[in-house]
Amino acid sequence: MGTQELYKEKSNEELLKLYKETGSLEIKQEIVMRYIYLVKSIALQMRDIYLSFVQVDDIINEGVIAIMSAIDKFDLEKNVKFETYISKRIKGMIIDLARKQDWVPRSTRKNTRDIEDAVTTLYNKLGYYPSVQEVTEYLDISTEKYHDTMRKAALFNILSLDMVLAEAQGNEIGVKISQGEVQDQPEEQYLKKELSEVLVAAINKLKENEQLVISLYYIDELNMRQIADVLQVSEPRVSQIHANAIKKLRKHMEKFNEERERKDVSGVL
């Protein structure tokens, strides 16, 4: 039986352990090949972020490089799945690229603003939050365009919050896992604990319906339409609650960053 065939019979975990023991380039290549599907999947999921400045194939190539680096840095002793580890690193790489660009297309900004204005106008006119159909008819757009715009708006809101969290972690990407030796530093552990506590405090300050939407969206992983059914409100109302909640969280974290920077400066002086 050839070496490659022998590798194919082993599980991903067995290959990772064997690579750590041998440092074999062949094993590393086999591991990379097994996880290319994950790179492609994440690249397609997040394409709305980067398509204005880079192609999918370029992201996939960068993702492969990220996997190769992650294989060397991954600590088998940590209670973390390798899939989770590299997923975060790939997403972090994409967000890192987005941070250096004007990553929200003008068309998305305009479409989101148009929908928000339409919801406000219709609410003032009707006395209740309009349905998706009422908004789309008012703007003379398709339901598909409405949902596509709101999906992108939600994604951009989430990532903008993630970038604020990244700044609080010393300009590291919020979803990126740092090297093991850095994670083991007491200062790093303290900062992560502090950030977690600050974010939890910010969520607790949200209105009850905002907390519920955040919970249903991020923990239960329901989409806006499903959340609207649960809360028995219109979908545009759910989108508005979600956007307001994210803006409040972002503002809270930005204030935390500013206060921490002032303390750092006063400490130096």
C-alpha positions in Angstrom: 0.0 0.0 0.0 1.4 3.4 -1.0 2.0 6.2 1.4 -0.8 8.4 0.1 -3.3 5.5 0.4 -2.2 4.9 4.0 -2.8 8.5 4.8 -6.3 8.4 3.2 -7.3 5.6 5.7 -6.5 7.8 8.7 -8.9 10.3 10.3 -8.2 14.0 10.2 -7.3 13.9 13.9 -4.9 11.0 13.4 -3.2 12.9 10.5 -2.9 16.1 12.6 -1.2 14.1 15.4 1.0 12.3 12.9 2.1 15.6 11.4 2.9 17.0 14.7 5.1 14.0 15.3 6.9 13.9 11.9 6.5 17.3 10.3 5.9 15.5 7.0 5.1 17.8 4.1 3.1 15.0 2.4 0.9 14.7 5.5 0.5 18.5 5.6 -0.6 18.5 2.0 -3.2 15.7 2.7 -4.6 17.7 5.6 -4.9 20.8 3.4 -6.7 18.9 0.7 -9.2 17.6 3.2 -10.2 21.1 4.3 -10.3 23.0 1.0 -14.0 22.4 1.0 -14.3 24.5 4.2 -12.3 27.4 2.6 -14.7 27.4 -0.5 -17.7 27.2 1.7 -16.7 30.2 3.9 -15.5 32.2 0.8 -19.0 31.8 -0.8 -20.8 32.6 2.5 -18.9 35.8 2.9 -18.6 36.9 -0.7 -20.8 39.9 -0.2 -18.0 41.4 1.9 -15.1 41.2 -0.6 -16.5 40.9 -4.2 -16.1 44.6 -4.7 -12.3 44.4 -4.4 -11.2 40.8 -4.7 -12.3 37.6 -6.5 -13.5 34.4 -4.9 -10.5 32.4 -6.2 -8.1 34.9 -4.6 -9.9 34.4 -1.2 -9.7 30.6 -1.7 -5.9 30.8 -2.3 -5.4 33.0 0.8 -7.6 30.5 2.7 -5.3 27.6 1.7 -2.3 29.6 3.0 -4.2 30.3 6.2 -4.8 26.5 6.7 -1.2 25.7 6.1 -0.2 28.2 8.8 -3.0 27.0 11.1 -1.7 23.4 10.9 1.6 24.4 12.4 0.1 26.6 15.1 -2.8 24.3 16.1 -2.4 22.9 19.6 -3.7 19.4 19.9 -3.8 19.8 23.7 -6.4 22.5 23.5 -10.1 21.5 23.7 -10.9 23.0 20.3 -11.8 21.3 17.1 -9.5 22.0 14.2 -12.4 22.8 11.9 -13.5 25.5 14.4 -10.0 26.8 14.6 -9.3 27.2 10.9 -12.9 28.5 10.3 -12.2 31.4 12.6 -8.8 32.1 11.0 -10.2 32.1 7.5 -13.1 34.4 8.5 -10.5 36.6 10.3 -8.4 36.8 7.2 -11.5 37.9 5.1 -12.5 40.5 7.7 -8.9 41.7 7.8 -9.0 42.3 4.0 -12.4 44.1 4.4 -11.0 46.4 7.1 -8.5 47.8 4.6 -11.2 48.6 2.0 -14.4 50.6 1.7 -16.1 47.3 2.3 -19.8 48.4 2.2 -20.8 48.9 -1.4 -22.6 52.2 -2.1 -25.5 50.4 -3.6 -26.0 48.5 -0.4 -25.8 51.7 1.7 -28.4 53.3 -0.6 -30.8 50.3 -0.7 -30.6 50.0 3.1 -31.2 53.7 3.6 -34.2 53.6 1.1 -35.8 50.7 3.0 -35.3 52.4 6.4 -36.8 55.6 5.1 -39.7 53.6 3.6 -40.4 51.8 6.9 -40.4 55.1 8.8 -42.7 56.8 6.2 -45.2 54.0 6.2 -45.2 53.7 10.0 -46.0 57.4 10.3 -48.7 57.0 7.6 -50.2 53.6 8.7 -49.7 53.8 12.5 -48.0 50.4 12.6 -44.8 48.8 11.3 -45.4 47.8 7.6 -45.1 44.3 6.2 -42.4 43.3 3.7 -45.1 43.4 1.0 -46.1 47.0 1.9 -42.4 48.1 1.9 -41.6 46.5 -1.4 -44.8 47.9 -3.1 -44.0 51.3 -1.8 -40.4 51.2 -3.2 -41.5 49.2 -6.3 -38.8 46.5 -5.7 -38.9 42.7 -5.6 -39.2 40.7 -2.4 -35.9 39.1 -3.4 -34.1 42.5 -3.5 -35.6 43.4 -0.1 -34.4 40.2 1.6 -31.0 40.5 -0.2 -30.5 44.0 1.0 -31.5 43.3 4.6 -29.3 40.2 4.7 -26.3 42.3 3.6 -27.2 45.1 6.0 -27.3 42.6 8.9 -24.0 41.1 7.9 -22.3 44.5 7.7 -23.7 45.5 11.1 -22.3 42.3 12.6 -18.9 42.7 11.1 -18.7 46.4 12.0 -19.2 45.3 15.6 -16.7 42.6 15.2 -14.1 45.1 14.0 -14.8 47.3 17.1 -14.1 44.1 19.2 -11.0 43.6 17.2 -9.7 47.0 18.1 -10.3 46.3 21.8 -8.1 43.2 21.4 -5.1 45.3 20.3 -6.0 45.5 16.6 -6.2 41.8 16.3 -9.1 40.4 14.4 -12.0 39.6 16.7 -12.8 36.2 15.1 -9.1 35.2 14.7 -7.5 32.9 17.2 -4.1 34.1 18.3 -1.0 32.0 18.6 -1.0 29.6 21.6 1.9 31.3 23.3 0.1 34.7 23.2 -3.1 33.2 24.5 -1.3 31.8 27.5 -0.2 35.2 28.6 -2.1 36.4 31.7 -2.6 39.9 30.1 -4.3 38.3 27.1 -6.5 36.1 29.2 -7.5 39.0 31.4 -8.3 41.2 28.4 -10.6 38.5 26.9 -12.4 38.1 30.2 -12.8 41.8 30.5 -14.2 42.1 26.9 -16.6 39.3 27.6 -17.9 41.0 30.7 -18.2 44.4 29.0 -20.1 42.8 26.1 -22.5 40.9 28.4 -23.1 44.1 30.3 -23.9 45.9 27.1 -26.4 43.2 26.1 -28.1 43.4 29.5 -28.6 47.1 28.9 -30.6 46.5 25.7 -34.4 46.6 25.7 -36.1 43.3 26.3 -37.2 42.9 22.6 -33.6 43.7 21.5 -32.1 41.1 23.8 -34.7 38.6 22.5 -33.9 39.3 18.8 -30.1 39.0 19.5 -30.7 35.7 21.3 -32.9 34.2 18.6 -30.6 35.4 15.8 -27.2 34.4 17.2 -27.9 31.6 19.7 -31.0 29.9 18.1 -29.8 30.9 14.6 -33.3 31.9 13.4 -33.6 34.2 10.3 -35.5 37.4 10.4 -38.6 35.9 9.0 -38.7 33.2 11.6 -38.1 35.7 14.4 -40.9 37.8 13.1 -43.2 34.8 13.4 -42.0 34.2 17.0 -42.5 37.8 18.1 -45.6 38.2 15.9 -44.4 41.4 14.4 -43.5 42.4 10.8 -40.1 41.4 9.4 -39.1 45.0 8.8 -39.7 45.6 12.5 -37.4 42.7 13.4 -34.7 44.1 11.1 -35.0 47.5 12.7 -34.8 46.0 16.2 -31.7 44.0 15.2 -30.0 47.0 13.6 -30.7 49.2 16.7 -29.3 46.5 19.0 -26.1 46.2 17.1 -25.7 49.9 16.9 -26.0 50.2 20.7 -23.6 47.3 21.3 -21.1 48.9 18.9 -21.4 52.3 20.6 -20.9 50.7 24.0 -17.8 48.9 22.8 -16.4 52.0 21.1 -16.8 53.9 24.4 -15.0 51.1 26.2 -12.1 51.3 23.6 -11.9 55.1 24.1 -11.8 54.8 27.9 -9.2 52.1 27.7 -7.0 54.2 25.4 -7.2 57.2 27.7 -6.1 55.0 30.6 -3.2 53.6 28.6 -2.1 57.1 27.6 -2.4 58.4 31.2 -0.4 55.3 32.4 2.4 56.1 30.0 2.5 59.8 31.0 
